[in-house]
Amino acid sequence: MENLMSAINVQVDARDKEQATNILKDLGINMSTFINMAIKQVIKRDGLPFEVTNPKPKKELLEALEEGDKIATGKIDVKGYHNVNQMIEDIINED
């Protein structure tokens, strides 16, 4: 059976390509080898060889960001400190 090769041309961000190329080089493979490996995994798994998700921040992070925004805009009044020693002293003396 004859082994036919086909070229793929892909546009990627130049910085992403450089970073990926450097990582792959450290692993001892080039971009072409990696692409071929990825394609073989797509075929073997009959799908993507990795999980694709839409990352969503956790509820706690959203609440913390909202609280930070309220502090920054003055909607929540908080005590400020000029240095860490003042803060530590205040924490120690807290009843």
HUZI-V655287 format. One record per pair of residues at least 12 apart in sequence whose C-alpha atoms are under 7 Angstrom apart, sorted by the first residue. I is the first residue (numbers start at 0). J is the second residue. D is the distance in Angstrom with one decimal. If there is no record, write none. Layout:
I,J,D
I,J,D
This chain:
none
